[in-house]
Amino acid sequence: MSERTQTVTVADGGFDLRLWIPQRGSGPGLLLIPEIFGVSDYIRAVAADLAELGYVVGVPDLFWRLNPGWAAAHDEEGLRASLEQVADLDPGKAADDCAAALGALAARPEVTGRTGALGFCLGGSLAYAVAARGDESGLSAVLSFYGSAVPDAPQLLDDIRCPIQFHFGGRDPYIPRDRVTIVEEAAAGRPGVEVHVQEEAGHAFHNFYAPMFHNPEAGRAAWALAMDFLRRHLPAV
């Protein structure tokens, strides 16, 4: 596996897209969209894990207009600073950046075939927003982990053309269980749409670098479901 960085140019500037290339040198593209903690040690670890599975992984710098290279610690101070940072983030521009990053990733010579997106927290909301651009997104599969904006816009499911899998925690203080129910009800009966709830878990339960959030059992269960979803819809081999 190797790492590199490329610049993605948009109308008002440019931002870094961190890349992880699998050992064999090529594979499907997977845009990994970070949490509010930015391109943190956790996100880098997840990117490396996915590259080991055979994906060409790209991670965009979502906060480049505010604080380029933002990467916060997974503690109370890091959480406070990240919440302040995300309050100033323009979600529309962030979604546009993700779409531009996806296009840049798909154009990489190492990317063979199709592309997908996987987002955590803020990234889960943005992955959903990009998927809702329909065929224009070019996505073949999307994974959205505990995106707080998802229950606010269940109607976007009408515009999604690729398989999508949602993950939530049943005890998430940022996304109350009744909000998750909105997504479950909107997804019911739709082919290619899955909603999985780890009922005993809170927010960011997969983040194994954040003791305040991590729920090992829920994280393992959700990740197994996510990897099965990728094997079915965006296989790396």
C-alpha positions in Angstrom: 0.0 0.0 0.0 1.2 3.5 -0.8 0.0 7.0 0.1 0.0 10.2 -1.9 -1.9 13.5 -2.2 -3.4 15.3 -5.1 -5.0 18.7 -5.4 -8.6 19.0 -6.4 -9.4 22.3 -8.1 -12.8 23.9 -7.6 -14.2 27.4 -8.5 -12.9 29.1 -5.4 -9.6 27.3 -4.9 -8.3 23.9 -4.3 -8.0 21.2 -1.6 -6.0 18.1 -0.8 -7.4 14.7 -1.6 -5.3 12.1 0.4 -5.0 8.8 -1.4 -4.3 5.3 -0.3 -3.4 2.9 -3.1 -3.7 -0.9 -2.6 -0.7 -3.2 -2.8 -1.7 -4.4 -6.3 -1.8 -0.9 -7.6 -5.4 -0.6 -8.7 -9.0 -1.3 -7.6 -12.4 0.3 -7.3 -12.5 3.9 -6.0 -13.9 4.6 -2.6 -14.4 8.2 -1.3 -14.0 8.1 2.5 -15.7 11.3 3.9 -14.5 12.3 7.4 -16.2 13.1 10.6 -16.0 16.6 12.2 -12.6 15.6 13.5 -11.2 15.9 10.0 -8.5 13.7 8.4 -7.7 12.3 11.8 -5.7 9.3 12.9 -8.9 7.3 12.9 -9.8 8.2 9.4 -6.3 7.4 8.2 -6.5 4.0 9.9 -9.9 3.3 8.2 -8.5 4.4 4.9 -5.5 2.1 5.3 -7.8 -0.8 6.2 -9.9 -0.3 3.1 -6.8 -0.1 0.9 -5.7 -3.4 2.3 -9.0 -4.8 1.1 -8.2 -3.6 -2.4 -9.8 -0.2 -2.7 -8.2 3.0 -4.0 -9.3 5.3 -1.1 -9.6 9.1 -1.3 -10.1 11.3 1.7 -11.0 15.0 1.0 -10.0 17.9 3.3 -13.5 19.2 4.1 -12.3 22.2 6.1 -9.8 23.6 3.7 -11.6 27.0 3.5 -11.6 27.3 7.3 -8.5 25.5 8.5 -6.6 23.4 5.9 -5.5 20.0 7.1 -7.8 20.1 10.1 -7.3 17.0 12.3 -8.6 17.1 15.9 -7.8 14.9 18.8 -10.6 12.5 19.9 -11.1 14.0 23.3 -13.3 16.6 24.9 -11.2 19.5 23.7 -11.0 18.1 20.2 -14.8 17.6 20.2 -15.3 21.2 21.3 -13.0 22.6 18.7 -14.5 20.4 16.0 -18.1 21.4 16.8 -17.0 25.1 16.5 -15.3 24.3 13.2 -18.3 22.5 11.7 -20.6 25.3 12.7 -18.8 27.5 10.2 -18.8 24.9 7.4 -21.1 25.5 4.4 -22.8 22.1 3.8 -23.7 22.9 0.2 -20.1 23.7 -0.7 -18.8 20.7 1.3 -21.1 18.5 -0.8 -19.9 20.1 -4.0 -16.3 19.5 -2.8 -17.1 15.8 -2.2 -18.6 15.5 -5.7 -15.5 17.1 -7.1 -13.3 14.8 -5.1 -15.3 11.8 -6.3 -14.7 12.9 -9.9 -11.0 13.3 -9.3 -10.8 9.9 -7.7 -12.7 8.2 -10.5 -10.3 9.8 -13.0 -7.2 8.3 -11.3 -5.4 5.8 -13.4 -5.3 3.4 -10.4 -9.2 3.3 -10.2 -10.6 0.5 -12.3 -14.3 0.3 -12.8 -16.8 1.7 -10.3 -16.7 4.1 -7.4 -18.5 4.3 -4.0 -18.6 6.5 -1.0 -18.4 5.9 2.8 -19.0 8.6 5.3 -19.0 8.9 9.1 -20.9 11.5 11.1 -20.6 14.7 9.0 -19.3 12.5 6.2 -22.4 10.3 6.6 -24.6 13.3 5.8 -22.4 14.4 2.9 -22.3 10.9 1.4 -26.1 10.9 1.5 -26.3 14.3 -0.1 -23.9 13.3 -2.9 -25.8 10.1 -3.6 -29.0 12.1 -4.0 -27.5 13.7 -7.1 -28.7 10.6 -8.8 -26.9 9.3 -11.9 -24.8 12.4 -11.9 -22.9 11.2 -8.8 -21.5 8.2 -10.7 -21.7 6.2 -7.5 -22.3 2.4 -7.4 -22.6 2.1 -3.6 -22.9 4.4 -0.6 -22.4 3.8 3.1 -23.7 6.4 5.6 -22.7 6.1 9.2 -24.8 8.2 11.7 -25.3 11.2 9.5 -27.3 13.7 11.5 -28.7 15.4 8.4 -30.2 12.2 7.0 -33.4 12.2 9.0 -34.0 15.8 8.0 -34.3 15.0 4.4 -35.9 11.5 3.9 -37.3 12.7 0.5 -33.8 12.6 -1.0 -34.1 8.8 -1.1 -36.3 9.4 -4.2 -33.2 10.7 -6.0 -30.8 8.0 -5.1 -30.1 5.5 -7.9 -27.5 3.3 -6.3 -27.6 0.8 -3.3 -27.2 2.6 0.0 -26.7 1.4 3.6 -27.4 3.5 6.7 -26.0 2.9 10.2 -27.3 4.5 13.4 -27.0 4.0 17.1 -30.2 3.5 19.0 -28.9 5.7 21.9 -27.3 8.5 19.9 -27.8 11.8 21.7 -27.2 13.7 18.5 -29.7 11.6 16.5 -32.6 10.5 18.8 -34.2 7.2 18.1 -37.4 8.7 16.8 -35.3 10.5 14.2 -33.8 7.2 13.1 -37.4 5.8 12.8 -38.0 8.5 10.1 -35.2 7.0 8.0 -36.4 3.4 8.6 -40.0 4.3 7.5 -38.8 6.2 4.5 -36.5 3.2 3.5 -39.2 0.5 4.0 -39.9 -1.3 0.7 -37.2 0.4 -1.3 -34.9 -2.0 -3.1 -31.3 -1.4 -2.4 -31.8 0.6 0.7 -30.8 -0.8 4.1 -31.0 0.7 7.5 -29.2 -1.0 10.4 -29.5 0.2 14.0 -27.1 -0.8 16.8 -29.7 -0.3 19.6 -27.3 -0.1 22.5 -24.8 2.2 20.8 -24.5 6.0 20.8 -22.9 8.3 18.3 -19.7 7.6 16.4 -19.7 4.1 17.9 -17.2 2.8 15.2 -14.5 5.3 16.1 -11.9 3.1 17.7 -9.7 6.2 18.4 -12.4 7.9 20.5 -13.0 6.3 23.9 -15.8 8.7 24.7 -17.8 7.2 21.7 -16.4 3.8 20.8 -18.7 0.8 21.3 -16.5 -2.2 20.3 -19.3 -4.7 19.9 -21.5 -2.3 17.9 -18.6 -1.2 15.8 -17.7 -4.7 14.9 -21.2 -5.6 14.0 -21.8 -2.6 11.9 -18.5 -2.9 10.1 -19.2 -6.5 9.2 -22.5 -5.4 7.6 -20.7 -2.6 5.8 -18.0 -4.9 4.4 -20.7 -7.4 3.3 -22.5 -4.5 1.5 -19.3 -3.5 -0.3 -18.6 -7.1 -1.3 -22.1 -7.3 -2.8 -22.2 -3.9 -4.6 -18.6 -2.8 -5.0 -16.4 -5.8 -4.8 -12.6 -5.2 -4.7 -11.7 -8.5 -6.2 
